[in-house]
Structures are given as C-alpha cells and as structure tokens.
C-alpha cells in the first residue's frame, strides 16, 4: 500500500477547509461485537501507532452499542472508526458530509466481503434454518449489517415474518454476546459474521467467531452452521470529513501499511487473518444504503 496516498490524491476532490486548525487530540471509535476491554486490548497497538504518527494524544472509545460510535461520528466527537456497512449507511443517510470512506479489509483470497452465518449448538439437533422453527433466535443489534440488516431481510424472504417463525426473537447486544448466548443455551440459534475462509473449527480466518475462539469464549466444535447469507460488502474505515487533510493522510497511510509494518497489530484490527487494508469508495455501499433507507422508511 505504499502508493496509496498517490491514489487518494488522484481520486479525491475534497479540499482542506480554510478554517481547519491543527488538532490537539484524535478519537477512535470501536463498534461492539466483543466486550469493551477486549476491544481496547486489540486496538492498543493501533492507537499507539496513530498517536506516534500524529504527535497528539489518541483515545479509543468503546460505546456499549453501535449507535454510540455512529452518533460520535455524526456529532464530531469521534475522528475515525471501522464501521459495518449498515452503520455507515445510517451516517450517510443522516449527514452525507459527516465522514469519508477510505479503506476496507481485504481477505486472504483477495476478496472484500464477508458473510452472516446462522449457527446453533451441535447437540441441539438443529442443522438448518428450517429446523430452528419455533426456537429462540438472537440477532446482534439493530445497526449491525451482518448481525441484523442482511440476515433479517434474507430470512424474511425465505421463511416469512420472523416473529411468527421463531418462538422468540431478541437482540443480544453484539456478535460476541450472540455466540456466548448460543454456547450457553440461552438462545437456540443466532447469527454472527465471518469471512468464510479457512476452517469452521478455527472460527474461519477472521470475524466474530475467530475472535471468540481466540479469546477462549467458545469451542467451535460445539457449534454448527445452519445458514449462510449472500456476500456482504466489507465495512469501511471512515474518517471525519472536517479533519485537516494532512491528518487524514497520515492515519490512512499508517493503516494501509499496517500489514507490512506490524502484522500482529493488523491481526487485532482486522479481527483475524487478512491480506491487507485497501482503498474503497462510497459506491461499494450503494446497495446497503438503499436497503437501510428502505428499512428506515418502512418502520
């Protein structure tokens, strides 16, 4: 990614606002999916690297839900974040000038997408979505792409209204919470995200299952896949549009180079094994923005 800034210079038409002042701090938002302390631990090396590059204090914020990061970006109290596609869509639909999409995760096979997987305990006897009829089911949270927006829409197309198909539908609060809830028997089935590469028993190469398995929260051999979504565009890294261009350039370049400069740190930021962080534009999320708009107008 050494040529990234040249590419960005050719593809962006955004000029540095005349009123932009030098920053005195930089705030990163990390969306849910695992507990707050694990999110802090996984991103500490990244925080420190950005702090060193910018020469100002850098803080990481881990709100309890996705909306905390979304509102922080909309309100200007957060300067950057890695978002799911649905979370980005909500920001864009609220204020299309709030953030810029700049990078996304590239998987080990070169793709830039992932999947929502339905899963259950292996000893439950549930091996398909149809066999989960009449059972308790958990989504992650309302602003999650793979934890609600996509699986919810696809499952409705397949089995009809979910509150009639399942005995109970609830939000667990995040992907990690969904995985633990199924493993503990609190719900019968749920969804969580993964790149779909590698082996199920490892939690695939990257994603919520891999993070949970690495943390010792679950033995993937105790779970079974029962459903898989269509390919979902990998969520973007976004930066606050009003930031000075030099600040944005430094953070983007550092992140784009992370797999080359610090593989262990990149593993934590990417939630597992990945090839790189690569440029992305708003056009990659047009479908998700349209789906989110339809969801919001139908409520």
Secondary structure, 3 states (H helix, E strand, C coil): CCCHHHHHHHHCCCCCCCCCCCCCEEEEEECCCCCHHHHHHHHHHHHHHHHHHHCCEEEEECCCCHHHHHHHHHHCCCCEEECCHHHHHHHHHHCCCCEEEEEEEECCCCCCEEEEEEEEEHHHCCCCCHHHCCCEEEECCCCCHHHHHHHHHHHHHHHCCHHHHCCEEEECCCHHHHHHHHHCCCCCEEEEEECCCCCHHHCCCEEHHHHHHHCCCCCHHHEEEEEECCCEECCEEEEECCCCHHHHHHHHHHHHCHHHHCHHHHHHHCCECCCEEEECCHHHHHHHHHHHHHHHHHC
